[in-house]
Amino acid sequence: MANLSDQIEKYLRQLLNKYQGEIEIKRNQLANEFNCAPSQINYVLETRFPVERGYVVESQRGGGGYIRIIRVKMDSEKESLQKIIAQLGGPISQREAEGIIARLYENNYINAREKSLMEIAMHRRLIGVNLPHRDYIRGRILRGMLEVILKFTREG
């Protein structure tokens, strides 16, 4: 059985799909529905719906508080890849790299095989170098892979 965070994430993703990528919900109602503390909802939002995966989360606290989750669509494939490449000038964590890769996959810019290959290339065990050098190497490798994808996008 999936853990509570997985269940909350799945529920929110279903809502996002149903309502074309934008939902507004009350944090306390969601916490009551899953019989958990509101902090559990915050945890799911922070870890499962970050900006690098293409989400904007707005939060209004207080009695009438709400959470708005917006799935941001990438512009065109070429423009999106160029923007990501431009931002990759330095170190990148494994989590950030996985977020970028997941977003590329979710937007059908890469297939499942490419996603798996990219993820393993980003993994700390494979790079095998201590921080902070590992994050710099990861950033350079990811940038190189994205440049190849962009090259083939232009030719296609």
VEXZAPA-575512 format. One record per residue (C-alpha): residue in one letter; y, z, x; residue number from 1. Coordinates in Angstrom, 3 decimals. Last residue first. Layout:
+-----+----------+----------+----------+-----+
: res :       yy :       zz :       xx :   n :
+-----+----------+----------+----------+-----+
:   A :        Y :        Z :        X : NUM :
...
+-----+----------+----------+----------+-----+
# end
This chain:
+-----+----------+----------+----------+-----+
: res :       yy :       zz :       xx :   n :
+-----+----------+----------+----------+-----+
:   G :   16.901 :  -36.505 :   13.310 : 156 :
:   E :   18.619 :  -37.032 :   16.651 : 155 :
:   R :   21.283 :  -34.437 :   15.888 : 154 :
:   T :   18.658 :  -31.961 :   14.662 : 153 :
:   F :   16.588 :  -32.615 :   17.778 : 152 :
:   K :   19.463 :  -31.576 :   20.004 : 151 :
:   L :   20.242 :  -28.551 :   17.799 : 150 :
:   I :   16.651 :  -27.317 :   18.106 : 149 :
:   V :   16.857 :  -27.763 :   21.881 : 148 :
:   E :   20.181 :  -25.870 :   21.993 : 147 :
:   L :   18.635 :  -23.120 :   19.873 : 146 :
:   M :   15.791 :  -22.705 :   22.379 : 145 :
:   G :   18.221 :  -22.499 :   25.275 : 144 :
:   R :   20.380 :  -19.918 :   23.493 : 143 :
:   L :   17.287 :  -17.850 :   22.772 : 142 :
:   I :   16.228 :  -17.949 :   26.428 : 141 :
:   R :   19.718 :  -17.043 :   27.646 : 140 :
:   G :   20.037 :  -14.143 :   25.203 : 139 :
:   R :   16.589 :  -12.813 :   26.068 : 138 :
:   I :   17.446 :  -12.912 :   29.773 : 137 :
:   Y :   20.631 :  -10.931 :   29.143 : 136 :
:   D :   18.739 :   -8.429 :   26.963 : 135 :
:   R :   16.065 :   -7.960 :   29.646 : 134 :
:   H :   18.653 :   -7.408 :   32.383 : 133 :
:   P :   20.023 :   -4.298 :   30.649 : 132 :
:   L :   17.286 :   -3.103 :   30.415 : 131 :
:   N :   14.006 :   -3.413 :   32.296 : 130 :
:   V :   12.117 :   -6.680 :   32.726 : 129 :
:   G :    8.794 :   -7.615 :   31.128 : 128 :
:   I :   10.003 :  -10.616 :   29.113 : 127 :
:   L :    6.666 :  -10.665 :   27.293 : 126 :
:   R :    6.647 :   -6.967 :   26.486 : 125 :
:   R :   10.257 :   -7.052 :   25.267 : 124 :
:   H :    9.503 :   -9.766 :   22.691 : 123 :
:   M :   11.905 :  -12.715 :   22.515 : 122 :
:   A :    9.338 :  -15.343 :   23.538 : 121 :
:   I :    6.942 :  -13.903 :   20.960 : 120 :
:   E :    9.550 :  -14.320 :   18.223 : 119 :
:   M :   10.387 :  -17.894 :   19.231 : 118 :
:   L :    6.755 :  -18.982 :   19.124 : 117 :
:   S :    6.197 :  -17.299 :   15.766 : 116 :
:   K :    9.304 :  -18.905 :   14.246 : 115 :
:   E :    8.353 :  -22.303 :   15.662 : 114 :
:   R :    4.936 :  -22.028 :   13.988 : 113 :
:   A :    6.441 :  -20.868 :   10.688 : 112 :
:   N :    8.885 :  -23.783 :   10.543 : 111 :
:   I :   12.470 :  -23.885 :   11.755 : 110 :
:   Y :   15.727 :  -24.758 :   10.002 : 109 :
:   N :   14.185 :  -23.852 :    6.639 : 108 :
:   N :   16.987 :  -21.414 :    5.678 : 107 :
:   E :   14.571 :  -18.485 :    5.696 : 106 :
:   Y :   13.271 :  -19.642 :    9.082 : 105 :
:   L :   16.724 :  -19.787 :   10.685 : 104 :
:   R :   17.523 :  -16.390 :    9.166 : 103 :
:   A :   14.309 :  -14.905 :   10.531 : 102 :
:   I :   15.107 :  -16.267 :   14.002 : 101 :
:   I :   18.603 :  -14.765 :   13.918 : 100 :
:   G :   17.225 :  -11.415 :   12.796 :  99 :
:   E :   14.482 :  -11.497 :   15.421 :  98 :
:   A :   17.125 :  -12.080 :   18.086 :  97 :
:   E :   19.185 :   -9.144 :   16.794 :  96 :
:   R :   16.125 :   -6.872 :   16.808 :  95 :
:   Q :   15.131 :   -7.958 :   20.314 :  94 :
:   S :   18.603 :   -7.125 :   21.539 :  93 :
:   I :   21.054 :   -9.760 :   22.750 :  92 :
:   P :   22.918 :   -9.898 :   26.045 :  91 :
:   G :   25.659 :  -12.410 :   26.744 :  90 :
:   G :   27.133 :  -15.687 :   25.626 :  89 :
:   L :   25.240 :  -16.184 :   22.422 :  88 :
:   Q :   28.097 :  -16.423 :   19.896 :  87 :
:   A :   28.667 :  -20.146 :   20.581 :  86 :
:   I :   24.941 :  -20.804 :   20.074 :  85 :
:   I :   25.060 :  -19.144 :   16.636 :  84 :
:   K :   28.100 :  -21.166 :   15.595 :  83 :
:   Q :   26.581 :  -24.441 :   16.867 :  82 :
:   L :   23.348 :  -23.702 :   14.998 :  81 :
:   S :   25.259 :  -23.121 :   11.781 :  80 :
:   E :   27.348 :  -26.248 :   12.182 :  79 :
:   K :   24.281 :  -28.413 :   12.818 :  78 :
:   E :   22.299 :  -26.982 :    9.894 :  77 :
:   S :   25.186 :  -27.301 :    7.495 :  76 :
:   D :   26.918 :  -24.286 :    6.040 :  75 :
:   M :   24.540 :  -21.327 :    6.161 :  74 :
:   K :   24.215 :  -19.477 :    2.896 :  73 :
:   V :   25.291 :  -15.862 :    2.834 :  72 :
:   R :   23.045 :  -13.572 :    0.839 :  71 :
:   I :   25.363 :  -11.125 :   -0.901 :  70 :
:   I :   24.478 :   -7.515 :   -1.589 :  69 :
:   R :   26.853 :   -5.380 :   -3.634 :  68 :
:   I :   26.268 :   -1.644 :   -3.757 :  67 :
:   Y :   27.916 :    0.493 :   -6.382 :  66 :
:   G :   29.888 :    3.639 :   -6.813 :  65 :
:   G :   31.114 :    4.889 :  -10.175 :  64 :
:   G :   30.542 :    8.502 :   -9.182 :  63 :
:   G :   31.539 :    7.996 :   -5.553 :  62 :
:   R :   30.888 :    5.389 :   -2.912 :  61 :
:   Q :   31.700 :    1.691 :   -2.989 :  60 :
:   S :   29.461 :   -0.364 :   -0.726 :  59 :
:   E :   29.560 :   -3.970 :    0.360 :  58 :
:   V :   26.532 :   -5.513 :    2.038 :  57 :
:   V :   26.868 :   -8.987 :    3.514 :  56 :
:   Y :   23.614 :  -10.653 :    4.367 :  55 :
:   G :   22.652 :  -13.465 :    6.726 :  54 :
:   R :   19.952 :  -11.944 :    8.871 :  53 :
:   E :   22.455 :  -11.151 :   11.596 :  52 :
:   V :   24.608 :   -9.412 :    8.984 :  51 :
:   P :   21.925 :   -6.835 :    8.253 :  50 :
:   F :   19.801 :   -6.641 :    5.074 :  49 :
:   R :   16.528 :   -4.966 :    6.116 :  48 :
:   T :   17.690 :   -2.255 :    8.502 :  47 :
:   E :   21.062 :   -1.189 :    7.110 :  46 :
:   L :   20.230 :   -1.809 :    3.438 :  45 :
:   V :   16.850 :   -0.111 :    3.714 :  44 :
:   Y :   18.382 :    2.934 :    5.404 :  43 :
:   N :   21.143 :    3.160 :    2.800 :  42 :
:   I :   18.520 :    3.157 :    0.022 :  41 :
:   Q :   16.679 :    5.966 :    1.800 :  40 :
:   S :   20.012 :    7.847 :    2.031 :  39 :
:   P :   20.227 :    7.664 :   -1.768 :  38 :
:   A :   17.223 :   10.026 :   -1.853 :  37 :
:   C :   13.996 :    8.782 :   -3.397 :  36 :
:   N :   12.288 :    8.474 :   -6.775 :  35 :
:   F :   12.225 :    4.672 :   -6.630 :  34 :
:   E :   14.067 :    4.259 :   -9.941 :  33 :
:   N :   16.173 :    7.325 :   -9.209 :  32 :
:   A :   17.304 :    5.869 :   -5.867 :  31 :
:   L :   18.143 :    2.568 :   -7.589 :  30 :
:   Q :   20.163 :    4.396 :  -10.224 :  29 :
:   N :   21.937 :    6.407 :   -7.528 :  28 :
:   R :   22.849 :    3.302 :   -5.510 :  27 :
:   K :   24.260 :    1.425 :   -8.504 :  26 :
:   I :   23.594 :   -2.293 :   -8.280 :  25 :
:   E :   25.507 :   -5.502 :   -7.643 :  24 :
:   I :   23.581 :   -8.643 :   -6.814 :  23 :
:   E :   24.298 :  -11.946 :   -5.112 :  22 :
:   G :   21.863 :  -14.570 :   -3.831 :  21 :
:   Q :   21.239 :  -16.735 :   -6.875 :  20 :
:   Y :   20.554 :  -13.923 :   -9.365 :  19 :
:   K :   16.756 :  -14.129 :   -9.499 :  18 :
:   N :   16.379 :  -14.632 :   -5.766 :  17 :
:   L :   18.647 :  -11.676 :   -4.997 :  16 :
:   L :   16.793 :   -9.547 :   -7.544 :  15 :
:   Q :   13.453 :  -10.399 :   -5.947 :  14 :
:   R :   14.921 :   -9.585 :   -2.527 :  13 :
:   L :   16.086 :   -6.188 :   -3.833 :  12 :
:   Y :   12.615 :   -5.351 :   -5.184 :  11 :
:   K :   10.898 :   -6.428 :   -1.970 :  10 :
:   E :   13.290 :   -4.336 :    0.119 :   9 :
:   I :   12.731 :   -1.273 :   -2.077 :   8 :
:   Q :    8.945 :   -1.676 :   -1.830 :   7 :
:   D :    9.065 :   -2.191 :    1.938 :   6 :
:   S :   11.217 :    0.928 :    2.354 :   5 :
:   L :    8.765 :    2.918 :    0.219 :   4 :
:   N :    5.723 :    1.987 :    2.260 :   3 :
:   A :    3.474 :   -0.871 :    1.234 :   2 :
:   M :    0.000 :    0.000 :    0.000 :   1 :
+-----+----------+----------+----------+-----+
# end
